[in-house]
Amino acid sequence: MSAPDTAPAARRGSAVRRGPAALQDPGFRRLTTAWVFTNIADSALYLMLAVWIKDLTGSDSAAALTFAMLGLPALLAPFLGQIADRYSRKRLLVIANLLVAGVVTTLLVVDSADQIAWIYAVVLVYAAVAYLTASAQTGLVRDLLPDEQLASGNGLLSSIDQALRLISPLVGTALYAVWGPHAVVILTTVAFLIAAGLLATMKVTESEPETSEQRGTYWTELTAGFRHLAAIPVLGRLTIVVAIAFGATGLVNVAVFPAIEQGLGLPAEALGPLISVQGVGAVLGGLTAAALIGRWGEVRVFGIGVLLLALALLPLATSSLVLVVAGLAVGGFGVTWSVVSFITLRQRLTPPRLQGRTGSATAIAINLPQTLVTLAGAAVLGIIDYRLLVVATGVVVILSLVLLPRQAAAQASAAPEPAPPHTVDG
Protein backbone atom coordinates (compact mmCIF):
# COMPACT_ATOMS: atom_id res chain seq x y z
CA MET A 1 0.00 0.00 0.00
CA SER A 2 1.43 3.36 -0.96
CA ALA A 3 1.92 6.06 1.61
CA PRO A 4 -0.95 8.55 1.88
CA ASP A 5 -0.57 11.86 0.13
CA THR A 6 -0.09 14.32 2.97
CA ALA A 7 0.74 17.32 0.78
CA PRO A 8 -2.89 18.30 0.07
CA ALA A 9 -3.69 18.13 3.79
CA ALA A 10 -0.66 20.27 4.55
CA ARG A 11 -1.70 22.77 1.93
CA ARG A 12 -5.22 22.85 3.32
CA GLY A 13 -3.89 23.43 6.82
CA SER A 14 -1.71 26.23 5.51
CA ALA A 15 -4.68 27.77 3.77
CA VAL A 16 -6.71 27.67 6.96
CA ARG A 17 -3.91 29.31 8.90
CA ARG A 18 -3.78 32.14 6.37
CA GLY A 19 -7.42 32.92 7.18
CA PRO A 20 -8.76 34.08 10.55
CA ALA A 21 -7.18 31.87 13.20
CA ALA A 22 -10.49 31.45 15.01
CA LEU A 23 -11.95 29.48 12.08
CA GLN A 24 -9.72 26.54 12.94
CA ASP A 25 -12.25 25.64 15.63
CA PRO A 26 -15.22 23.61 14.21
CA GLY A 27 -17.62 24.90 16.85
CA PHE A 28 -16.71 28.49 16.10
CA ARG A 29 -17.23 27.86 12.39
CA ARG A 30 -20.77 26.64 13.11
CA LEU A 31 -21.41 29.61 15.38
CA THR A 32 -20.14 31.93 12.65
CA THR A 33 -22.46 30.40 10.05
CA ALA A 34 -25.44 30.90 12.36
CA TRP A 35 -24.25 34.47 12.93
CA VAL A 36 -24.52 35.09 9.19
CA PHE A 37 -28.21 34.22 9.17
CA THR A 38 -29.11 36.13 12.34
CA ASN A 39 -27.41 39.21 10.94
CA ILE A 40 -29.18 38.89 7.60
CA ALA A 41 -32.41 39.01 9.58
CA ASP A 42 -31.33 41.78 11.93
CA SER A 43 -29.87 44.15 9.33
CA ALA A 44 -32.87 43.77 7.02
CA LEU A 45 -35.44 44.20 9.79
CA TYR A 46 -34.53 47.06 12.09
CA LEU A 47 -33.98 49.70 9.38
CA MET A 48 -37.09 48.59 7.54
CA LEU A 49 -39.18 49.01 10.70
CA ALA A 50 -38.05 52.63 11.09
CA VAL A 51 -38.82 53.37 7.43
CA TRP A 52 -42.15 51.55 7.73
CA ILE A 53 -43.20 53.64 10.72
CA LYS A 54 -42.06 56.81 8.94
CA ASP A 55 -44.23 55.93 5.95
CA LEU A 56 -47.20 54.98 8.13
CA THR A 57 -47.09 58.13 10.27
CA GLY A 58 -45.07 60.70 8.33
CA SER A 59 -43.27 61.50 11.59
CA ASP A 60 -39.49 61.68 12.04
CA SER A 61 -39.88 61.40 15.82
CA ALA A 62 -42.06 58.27 15.54
CA ALA A 63 -39.43 56.67 13.30
CA ALA A 64 -36.62 57.66 15.69
CA LEU A 65 -38.53 56.02 18.56
CA THR A 66 -37.90 52.69 16.82
CA PHE A 67 -34.21 53.03 17.70
CA ALA A 68 -35.14 54.01 21.26
CA MET A 69 -37.28 50.88 21.60
CA LEU A 70 -34.28 48.81 20.56
CA GLY A 71 -32.35 50.20 23.52
CA LEU A 72 -34.95 50.25 26.30
CA PRO A 73 -34.62 46.50 27.11
CA ALA A 74 -31.09 47.31 28.26
CA LEU A 75 -32.78 47.77 31.64
CA LEU A 76 -33.32 44.00 31.67
CA ALA A 77 -29.76 43.21 30.63
CA PRO A 78 -28.47 42.29 34.14
CA PHE A 79 -31.22 39.68 34.52
CA LEU A 80 -30.63 38.34 31.01
CA GLY A 81 -26.87 38.16 31.55
CA GLN A 82 -27.49 36.27 34.78
CA ILE A 83 -29.56 33.71 32.85
CA ALA A 84 -26.78 33.35 30.27
CA ASP A 85 -24.27 32.55 33.01
CA ARG A 86 -26.52 30.04 34.80
CA TYR A 87 -27.56 27.75 31.95
CA SER A 88 -26.28 26.19 28.75
CA ARG A 89 -25.61 29.08 26.41
CA LYS A 90 -25.99 26.91 23.35
CA ARG A 91 -29.51 25.87 24.32
CA LEU A 92 -30.41 29.45 25.20
CA LEU A 93 -29.35 30.60 21.72
CA VAL A 94 -31.46 27.93 20.04
CA ILE A 95 -34.54 28.79 22.11
CA ALA A 96 -34.01 32.53 21.63
CA ASN A 97 -33.83 32.27 17.84
CA LEU A 98 -37.01 30.19 17.72
CA LEU A 99 -38.76 32.69 19.99
CA VAL A 100 -37.73 35.68 17.87
CA ALA A 101 -38.90 33.94 14.72
CA GLY A 102 -42.34 33.50 16.25
CA VAL A 103 -42.59 37.07 17.59
CA VAL A 104 -41.49 38.70 14.34
CA THR A 105 -44.04 36.64 12.40
CA THR A 106 -46.84 38.50 14.21
CA LEU A 107 -45.92 41.64 12.23
CA LEU A 108 -47.72 40.03 9.29
CA VAL A 109 -51.02 41.28 10.81
CA VAL A 110 -49.90 44.94 10.81
CA ASP A 111 -51.14 47.04 7.89
CA SER A 112 -52.05 50.51 9.20
CA ALA A 113 -50.81 53.42 11.34
CA ASP A 114 -53.28 52.43 14.07
CA GLN A 115 -51.09 49.37 14.76
CA ILE A 116 -47.70 51.03 15.24
CA ALA A 117 -47.98 50.30 18.97
CA TRP A 118 -47.76 46.61 18.06
CA ILE A 119 -44.64 47.26 15.98
CA TYR A 120 -43.06 48.96 18.99
CA ALA A 121 -44.07 46.02 21.21
CA VAL A 122 -42.46 43.54 18.82
CA VAL A 123 -39.31 45.67 18.71
CA LEU A 124 -39.15 45.65 22.53
CA VAL A 125 -39.44 41.84 22.73
CA TYR A 126 -37.03 41.40 19.83
CA ALA A 127 -34.46 43.69 21.47
CA ALA A 128 -34.81 42.01 24.88
CA VAL A 129 -34.08 38.60 23.35
CA ALA A 130 -31.13 40.15 21.51
CA TYR A 131 -29.56 41.12 24.84
CA LEU A 132 -29.91 37.54 26.04
CA THR A 133 -28.32 36.12 22.88
CA ALA A 134 -25.49 38.66 23.03
CA SER A 135 -24.67 37.64 26.60
CA ALA A 136 -24.84 33.95 25.72
CA GLN A 137 -22.75 34.33 22.58
CA THR A 138 -19.93 36.27 24.21
CA GLY A 139 -19.63 33.44 26.74
CA LEU A 140 -19.58 30.81 23.98
CA VAL A 141 -16.84 32.67 22.11
CA ARG A 142 -14.77 32.73 25.31
CA ASP A 143 -15.34 28.99 25.78
CA LEU A 144 -14.55 28.14 22.16
CA LEU A 145 -11.39 30.20 21.62
CA PRO A 146 -8.06 30.60 23.43
CA ASP A 147 -6.97 34.11 24.43
CA GLU A 148 -4.74 34.60 21.41
CA GLN A 149 -7.64 33.94 19.02
CA LEU A 150 -10.25 36.15 20.68
CA ALA A 151 -9.41 39.24 18.61
CA SER A 152 -9.51 37.14 15.44
CA GLY A 153 -12.90 35.69 16.34
CA ASN A 154 -14.43 39.00 17.40
CA GLY A 155 -13.05 40.74 14.33
CA LEU A 156 -14.52 38.08 12.05
CA LEU A 157 -17.95 38.22 13.71
CA SER A 158 -17.90 42.00 13.47
CA SER A 159 -16.89 41.88 9.81
CA ILE A 160 -19.75 39.53 9.02
CA ASP A 161 -22.15 41.76 10.89
CA GLN A 162 -21.01 44.82 8.99
CA ALA A 163 -20.63 43.09 5.63
CA LEU A 164 -24.26 42.12 5.72
CA ARG A 165 -25.11 45.78 6.22
CA LEU A 166 -23.89 46.16 2.66
CA ILE A 167 -26.44 43.63 1.47
CA SER A 168 -29.30 43.19 3.92
CA PRO A 169 -30.50 46.83 4.03
CA LEU A 170 -30.51 46.90 0.23
CA VAL A 171 -32.38 43.60 0.11
CA GLY A 172 -34.72 44.75 2.85
CA THR A 173 -35.51 48.10 1.24
CA ALA A 174 -35.91 46.44 -2.18
CA LEU A 175 -38.35 43.89 -0.76
CA TYR A 176 -40.12 46.69 1.08
CA ALA A 177 -40.41 48.83 -2.05
CA VAL A 178 -41.58 45.99 -4.33
CA TRP A 179 -43.61 43.64 -2.11
CA GLY A 180 -44.05 45.63 1.11
CA PRO A 181 -42.94 45.13 4.72
CA HIS A 182 -44.43 41.66 5.08
CA ALA A 183 -41.86 40.28 2.62
CA VAL A 184 -39.08 41.49 4.94
CA VAL A 185 -40.86 39.89 7.91
CA ILE A 186 -40.93 36.53 6.11
CA LEU A 187 -37.23 36.80 5.19
CA THR A 188 -36.37 37.58 8.81
CA THR A 189 -38.38 34.69 10.20
CA VAL A 190 -36.80 32.15 7.86
CA ALA A 191 -33.29 33.40 8.66
CA PHE A 192 -33.83 33.02 12.42
CA LEU A 193 -35.19 29.49 11.97
CA ILE A 194 -32.12 28.48 9.94
CA ALA A 195 -29.82 29.96 12.62
CA ALA A 196 -31.62 27.95 15.32
CA GLY A 197 -31.07 24.75 13.36
CA LEU A 198 -27.35 25.44 12.91
CA LEU A 199 -26.85 26.23 16.59
CA ALA A 200 -28.71 23.08 17.63
CA THR A 201 -26.09 20.97 15.82
CA MET A 202 -23.05 22.83 17.17
CA LYS A 203 -20.67 21.01 19.52
CA VAL A 204 -19.08 23.12 22.21
CA THR A 205 -17.31 22.53 25.51
CA GLU A 206 -18.95 24.97 27.88
CA SER A 207 -17.53 26.21 31.17
CA GLU A 208 -19.33 24.96 34.26
CA PRO A 209 -21.93 27.31 35.81
CA GLU A 210 -21.12 28.62 39.27
CA THR A 211 -22.37 26.70 42.28
CA SER A 212 -24.86 28.34 44.64
CA GLU A 213 -22.02 28.99 47.08
CA GLN A 214 -19.98 30.73 44.38
CA ARG A 215 -22.96 32.84 43.24
CA GLY A 216 -23.66 34.17 46.73
CA THR A 217 -26.81 36.23 47.30
CA TYR A 218 -29.11 37.10 44.42
CA TRP A 219 -27.99 40.74 44.49
CA THR A 220 -24.33 39.70 44.54
CA GLU A 221 -24.89 37.47 41.51
CA LEU A 222 -26.91 40.11 39.66
CA THR A 223 -24.34 42.88 40.09
CA ALA A 224 -21.22 40.76 39.59
CA GLY A 225 -20.68 42.01 36.03
CA PHE A 226 -20.70 45.67 37.05
CA ARG A 227 -18.45 45.02 40.04
CA HIS A 228 -15.97 43.11 37.88
CA LEU A 229 -15.72 45.95 35.35
CA ALA A 230 -15.24 48.47 38.15
CA ALA A 231 -12.63 46.32 39.91
CA ILE A 232 -10.30 46.23 36.89
CA PRO A 233 -9.18 49.84 36.23
CA VAL A 234 -8.63 49.52 32.49
CA LEU A 235 -12.05 47.93 31.95
CA GLY A 236 -13.71 50.51 34.19
CA ARG A 237 -12.24 53.43 32.26
CA LEU A 238 -13.06 52.01 28.85
CA THR A 239 -16.61 51.29 29.98
CA ILE A 240 -17.07 54.96 30.93
CA VAL A 241 -15.70 56.09 27.56
CA VAL A 242 -18.02 53.67 25.78
CA ALA A 243 -21.01 54.97 27.76
CA ILE A 244 -20.25 58.60 26.92
CA ALA A 245 -19.13 58.20 23.30
CA PHE A 246 -21.74 55.70 22.16
CA GLY A 247 -24.42 57.34 24.29
CA ALA A 248 -23.85 60.66 22.54
CA THR A 249 -24.55 59.04 19.17
CA GLY A 250 -28.20 58.81 20.25
CA LEU A 251 -28.51 62.37 18.95
CA VAL A 252 -27.48 61.15 15.50
CA ASN A 253 -30.22 58.50 15.62
CA VAL A 254 -32.68 61.39 15.88
CA ALA A 255 -30.93 63.65 13.37
CA VAL A 256 -30.45 61.03 10.67
CA PHE A 257 -33.81 61.42 8.92
CA PRO A 258 -33.74 65.24 8.71
CA ALA A 259 -30.08 65.03 7.67
CA ILE A 260 -31.08 62.78 4.78
CA GLU A 261 -34.24 64.60 3.74
CA GLN A 262 -33.37 68.25 4.50
CA GLY A 263 -29.59 68.22 4.27
CA LEU A 264 -29.07 65.84 1.35
CA GLY A 265 -32.47 66.16 -0.29
CA LEU A 266 -32.97 62.38 -0.42
CA PRO A 267 -35.97 60.23 0.56
CA ALA A 268 -36.06 58.38 3.89
CA GLU A 269 -35.44 55.08 2.05
CA ALA A 270 -31.89 56.31 1.33
CA LEU A 271 -31.00 55.36 4.90
CA GLY A 272 -30.51 51.74 3.82
CA PRO A 273 -27.92 52.41 1.10
CA LEU A 274 -26.12 54.97 3.28
CA ILE A 275 -25.79 52.50 6.16
CA SER A 276 -24.44 50.03 3.62
CA VAL A 277 -21.64 52.50 2.87
CA GLN A 278 -20.68 52.46 6.53
CA GLY A 279 -20.44 48.70 6.22
CA VAL A 280 -17.56 48.99 3.74
CA GLY A 281 -15.30 50.58 6.34
CA ALA A 282 -16.63 48.33 9.07
CA VAL A 283 -15.85 45.14 7.13
CA LEU A 284 -12.28 46.25 6.56
CA GLY A 285 -12.09 47.35 10.18
CA GLY A 286 -13.13 43.91 11.39
CA LEU A 287 -10.65 42.15 9.13
CA THR A 288 -7.76 44.35 10.30
CA ALA A 289 -8.68 44.62 13.99
CA ALA A 290 -6.83 41.48 15.13
CA ALA A 291 -3.59 42.54 13.44
CA LEU A 292 -3.77 46.04 14.90
CA ILE A 293 -4.57 44.75 18.38
CA GLY A 294 -1.64 42.35 18.14
CA ARG A 295 0.66 45.26 17.26
CA TRP A 296 -0.65 48.13 19.38
CA GLY A 297 -2.85 46.53 22.05
CA GLU A 298 -6.56 46.83 22.75
CA VAL A 299 -6.54 50.21 24.51
CA ARG A 300 -4.70 52.10 21.79
CA VAL A 301 -6.81 50.63 18.99
CA PHE A 302 -9.92 51.43 21.01
CA GLY A 303 -8.89 55.09 21.30
CA ILE A 304 -8.17 55.37 17.58
CA GLY A 305 -11.57 53.88 16.82
CA VAL A 306 -13.43 56.37 19.04
CA LEU A 307 -11.55 59.29 17.48
CA LEU A 308 -12.46 58.12 13.97
CA LEU A 309 -16.09 57.79 15.04
CA ALA A 310 -16.17 61.41 16.21
CA LEU A 311 -14.63 62.72 12.99
CA ALA A 312 -16.97 60.60 10.88
CA LEU A 313 -20.14 62.12 12.38
CA LEU A 314 -19.43 65.76 11.55
CA PRO A 315 -20.14 65.56 7.77
CA LEU A 316 -23.79 64.77 8.60
CA ALA A 317 -24.14 68.46 9.46
CA THR A 318 -23.30 69.38 5.86
CA SER A 319 -25.25 69.06 2.62
CA SER A 320 -22.45 67.24 0.79
CA LEU A 321 -23.28 63.67 -0.16
CA VAL A 322 -19.59 62.99 -0.88
CA LEU A 323 -18.52 64.07 2.61
CA VAL A 324 -21.34 62.12 4.26
CA VAL A 325 -20.45 58.95 2.36
CA ALA A 326 -16.74 59.35 3.21
CA GLY A 327 -17.60 60.00 6.86
CA LEU A 328 -19.78 56.90 7.06
CA ALA A 329 -16.97 54.74 5.67
CA VAL A 330 -14.50 56.17 8.21
CA GLY A 331 -17.07 55.69 10.94
CA GLY A 332 -17.28 52.03 9.99
CA PHE A 333 -13.59 51.63 10.82
CA GLY A 334 -14.00 53.59 14.04
CA VAL A 335 -16.97 51.71 15.46
CA THR A 336 -15.55 48.30 14.59
CA TRP A 337 -12.05 48.92 15.96
CA SER A 338 -13.39 50.33 19.21
CA VAL A 339 -15.99 47.58 19.74
CA VAL A 340 -13.70 44.66 18.83
CA SER A 341 -10.91 46.04 21.04
CA PHE A 342 -13.17 46.54 24.02
CA ILE A 343 -14.93 43.17 23.73
CA THR A 344 -11.64 41.31 23.29
CA LEU A 345 -10.08 42.97 26.33
CA ARG A 346 -13.21 42.37 28.40
CA GLN A 347 -13.37 38.68 27.43
CA ARG A 348 -9.68 38.19 28.11
CA LEU A 349 -9.83 39.71 31.60
CA THR A 350 -13.10 38.07 32.68
CA PRO A 351 -13.69 34.51 34.01
CA PRO A 352 -15.72 32.30 31.63
CA ARG A 353 -18.86 32.10 33.76
CA LEU A 354 -18.91 35.85 34.33
CA GLN A 355 -18.95 36.61 30.59
CA GLY A 356 -22.72 36.93 30.34
CA ARG A 357 -23.03 39.40 33.21
CA THR A 358 -20.09 41.55 32.14
CA GLY A 359 -21.52 41.47 28.62
CA SER A 360 -24.88 42.65 29.90
CA ALA A 361 -23.20 45.36 31.99
CA THR A 362 -21.44 46.54 28.84
CA ALA A 363 -24.75 46.48 26.95
CA ILE A 364 -26.25 48.79 29.55
CA ALA A 365 -23.24 51.10 29.35
CA ILE A 366 -23.66 51.35 25.57
CA ASN A 367 -27.39 51.20 25.01
CA LEU A 368 -29.05 52.81 28.03
CA PRO A 369 -27.28 56.20 27.67
CA GLN A 370 -27.84 56.04 23.91
CA THR A 371 -31.53 55.30 24.41
CA LEU A 372 -32.00 58.14 26.90
CA VAL A 373 -30.17 60.56 24.61
CA THR A 374 -32.30 59.39 21.67
CA LEU A 375 -35.50 60.04 23.63
CA ALA A 376 -34.25 63.48 24.67
CA GLY A 377 -33.19 64.26 21.11
CA ALA A 378 -36.58 63.21 19.74
CA ALA A 379 -38.23 65.59 22.22
CA VAL A 380 -36.17 68.62 21.10
CA LEU A 381 -35.86 67.81 17.39
CA GLY A 382 -38.55 70.31 16.46
CA ILE A 383 -36.85 73.04 18.51
CA ILE A 384 -33.12 72.55 17.85
CA ASP A 385 -31.61 72.38 14.38
CA TYR A 386 -30.48 68.82 13.61
CA ARG A 387 -27.04 70.12 12.59
CA LEU A 388 -26.42 71.36 16.13
CA LEU A 389 -27.24 67.88 17.41
CA VAL A 390 -24.69 66.35 15.03
CA VAL A 391 -21.93 68.80 16.01
CA ALA A 392 -22.68 68.33 19.72
CA THR A 393 -22.34 64.57 19.28
CA GLY A 394 -18.93 64.86 17.63
CA VAL A 395 -17.63 67.19 20.35
CA VAL A 396 -18.80 64.94 23.20
CA VAL A 397 -17.27 61.84 21.60
CA ILE A 398 -13.90 63.60 21.24
CA LEU A 399 -13.99 64.86 24.83
CA SER A 400 -14.65 61.33 26.12
CA LEU A 401 -11.14 60.34 25.02
CA VAL A 402 -9.72 62.35 27.93
CA LEU A 403 -10.78 59.47 30.19
CA LEU A 404 -8.73 56.81 28.37
CA PRO A 405 -6.03 55.10 30.48
CA ARG A 406 -2.72 56.90 29.98
CA GLN A 407 -0.70 53.71 29.93
CA ALA A 408 -1.92 51.00 27.57
CA ALA A 409 0.24 48.55 29.48
CA ALA A 410 -2.58 48.34 32.02
CA GLN A 411 -4.42 46.00 29.69
CA ALA A 412 -1.73 43.36 30.09
CA SER A 413 -3.24 42.24 33.40
CA ALA A 414 -3.31 38.48 33.72
CA ALA A 415 -6.54 36.82 32.67
CA PRO A 416 -8.28 34.77 35.39
CA GLU A 417 -8.14 31.03 35.37
CA PRO A 418 -11.01 29.42 33.43
CA ALA A 419 -13.57 27.23 35.17
CA PRO A 420 -13.61 23.47 34.52
CA PRO A 421 -15.53 22.70 31.29
CA HIS A 422 -18.31 20.29 30.46
CA THR A 423 -19.37 19.18 27.01
CA VAL A 424 -22.72 20.09 25.45
CA ASP A 425 -23.48 18.23 22.23
CA GLY A 426 -26.25 18.59 19.71
Secondary structure, 3 states (H helix, E strand, C coil): CCCCCCHHHHHHHHHHHHCCHHHHCHHHHHHHHHHHHHHHHHHHHHHHHHHHHHHHHCCHHHHHHHHHHHHHHHHHHHHHHHHHHHCCHHHHHHHHHHHHHHHHHHHHHCCCHHHHHHHHHHHHHHHHHHHHHHHHHHHHHHHHCCHHHHHHHHHHHHHHHHHHHHHHHHHHHHHHHHHCHHHHHHHHHHHHHHHHHHHHCCCEEEECCCCHHHHCCHHHHHCHHHHHHHHCHHHHHHHHHHHHHHHHCHHHHHHHHHHHHHHCCCCHHHHHHHHHHHHHHHHHHHHHHHHHHHHHCHHHHHHHHHHHHHHHHHHHHCCCHHHHHHHHHHHHHHHHHHHHHHHHHHHHCCCHHHHHHHHHHHHHHHHHHHHHHHHHHHHHCCCCCHHHHHHHHHHHHHHHHHHCCCCHHHHHCCCCCCCCEEEECC
